[in-house]
């Protein structure tokens, strides 16, 4: 497997920034990994609070003990996407950038075949 392919796969399948780290761009790799982890953590935090506040809403607590109805799960799902689409977009954009950048930078460093 070529180095460029390996770098792209590391960033694409394991962790964004790992391909940059593999390419000896240590600082760039660590920055991308850190930002990715922070963005995913922020997304998880926001969804946790969305679920928490939805389940502790007065209309839900009146039915205690409650069950997660399909309608409630659908409402949570819609709200999670509606409120966090921008954060999901940032994560996807960073992930794609990491893959393309790792591949391109590894290609620059590979020797060209002799003709």
Secondary structure, DSSP 8 states (H G I E B T S, - for coil): --HHHHHHHIIIII-TTHHHHHTT-HHHHHHHHHHHHHHHHHHHHHHHHHHHHHHTSHHHHTT-S----HHHHHHHHHHHHHHHHHHHHHHHHHHHHHHHHHHHHHHHHS-----
